[in-house]
Amino acid sequence: MPKILPDKSLSKLDSYKLLKAYQKQIAEVSIKKHFKKEHDRLKYTWLDWENIIVDISKNRIDKKGFNLLIRLAKEAGLDKAIEAQFKGEKINTTENRAVLHTALRNLDNSPIFLDDKDIIPELRAMQQKMYVFCEKVINGHWRGYSGKKITQVINIGIGGSDLGPKLVVEALANYKNHLDIRFISNIEGDHHKEILKGINPETTLFVIVSKSFNTQETITNANSIRDWFLKQVPHSSIEKNFVAVSSNIEKTVSFGISSDNIFPMKDWVGGRFSLWSSVGLIICLAIGPKQFKELLKGAGKMDSHFRNTPFEKNIPVVLGLISVWYNNFWGSESEAIIPYTQYLRNLPTYLQQAFMESNGKIVGRNGRSVNYQTGSIIWGASGTNAQHAFFQLIHQGTKLIPTDFICFRKSLNGNEDHQNKLLSNFIAQTEALMNGKNETEVLDELSSLGMNPLEQKKIAPFKIFEGNKPTNTILIDKLTPESLGSLIAMYEHKIYVQGIIWNIFSYDQWGVELGKQLASKVLDDIEDKSKNSHDPSTNKLIEIIKKRPFN
Ligand code: F6P
C-alpha cells in the first residue's frame, strides 16, 4: 500500500509522553482553579469565527496543556495530512481512493486534480443536472406518470445515504418548500409499510440512494416499492416517478432506472460524507437549489478555515485535540453532543455514523494493532429534553463524559420568551457541570429551607455535585443553511484530526462487512437454501425462527 499519510504511532510521540506526565500533574486541579490561575484564559480558549463561537475554556486544561496538544498535532503530521486530503491524494489507502467531499463545496472553480484530471468541470455538470431537476420538481414542471404534479418525495437509502440527508432536511424545516419528504431506511417491512401509508403513486417521486447500489436494505426496499408501484400502474410509469443516486450506473440501469434519471456520484465521496453530493438530492428538493448552495457555501467556508488557520485558532483541530485529550489521557469512553434545538435532534445520530464508522478502528496505519484508545462513543439528544432524561448521569454519575453544547443565539421565529429560557438552560448547564455544588453550599441551602442540622447531614451527600465536568460551548448566531453547513463540516474535520492523531485510516469501514456476509448465510439458512453450521446459540435461534408461523 502506498504511504501517503504519515505513519507515527501516537504512543511514540514525544508530546504524548509529555502529555501523560502533564495529566498526572494537573489531575487534581479543577477547571475552576484553572480559571482562577489564568486571567487571560479566554484568550486562547475562545475561538470566534464567522458567526460561530467555540468556547473551550470549561475544560481540564491550561495553557501548558493546550500548547502540548498543539505540539501533538504537529508531531503527528496533521498539517501534511490536511493538505493531502484537500489536494486529492489517495488518503483512503485501503480502498485506494481520494477523499474529496470538500471539492463539492469548493467555493471557487480552482482545479482539483485527480489522476492528472481536473475533476471540477464534471463535478459542476453533475451539480447542475441536480439543480435543474430539483427546480423542475419544485415548480411543478416535472410531473408524475399521470401528469399530476409531484407533492411527495420518498428517499430510499441507509447509512450515509439516509442519515445526512435526513438530518439536514429536518434541520432546515423552516426553509422547506411544499414537498412532503419522507425517508425509508430500515429493511424491516413494517417500516416501509408505515411510510407508504397514504402515499399516492401518481404524485410521489421515489429517490433510490445507494452509492454501491448493492446495499441489501436499500435494494430490498426499492424492489418492494417498485413492485407495489407497478401493481397499480403501467411499467413505463417508472421513468416519471423513480430516480436514483449512485456511483454504480450499471446496476442502477439494470434495476430499471433510465440513465437520464440517474444522478451519479464519485467514488471519492465517502457514504457518510456524501450529503453534499447528489446524495443530497432530497435536501435540494426540500429546500431548493439556492438554499442548497448556501449549505455548500457554509461547509466550504469551514473547509478553508480548516485548511488555512493555524492550529491554535483552528476550530476542528482544537475540538479534535480536546477530544483526544479526554479519550487518551483521562480514560473517557464517550462524548455527548447536545444541540439545544429540536431542529438538530438528529445530529447525534448522524454524528454517530460519522465518528464511529470513521474512527472505530484498532488497526493503525502501519497495519498493526494500536496500544491506545481510538474512536470514542458518540451519543446525545436535543436539549432541554436531554436534561430531563440522562443529564443526571453526566452531573452525578461515575463516568467522565465531555459534552458539546450547541445552541443558536437567535430563534428562527423570534419568540424571545422561549429563546431566553432555552439559552439560559444551555448556559446554566455548562456552568453547573463545571462548578458543581460543595457540601457547605448544600448545607447552607438546606438550612435556609429550615431543615434541622441532623437531617441536613443525612441528605447532603446526595445533593453534592462534584463538578469539574468538561464541556465545549458552541454558540452560533442563527440556524441557516450556511451555518448548518459550517457546523457539519466542522465535525467532519474533527473526525479527520482525531484519525490522524490516532494513526488510523478514517475513511474506510471494513468493520461493517462481516455482519453483512453472515446475514446472507443466515438468510439462506432461514429460507432453507442451505444449512450452514453455526454455534449452538445461533443454530437454535435460526431453528426457532423457522418453526414459528410467519404472521
Ligand atoms: O454499511 C455501511 C455503509 O457502507 C455506509 O458506509 C454507507 O453509508 C451505507 O452502508 C450505505 O451504502 P450505500 O450508499 O452504498 O447503499
Residues whose N, C-alpha, C, O or C-beta is under 5 A from the ligand:
A	BS01	F6P	I158 G159 G160 S161 V209 S210 K211 S212 F213 T215 T218 G271 R272 Q509 V512
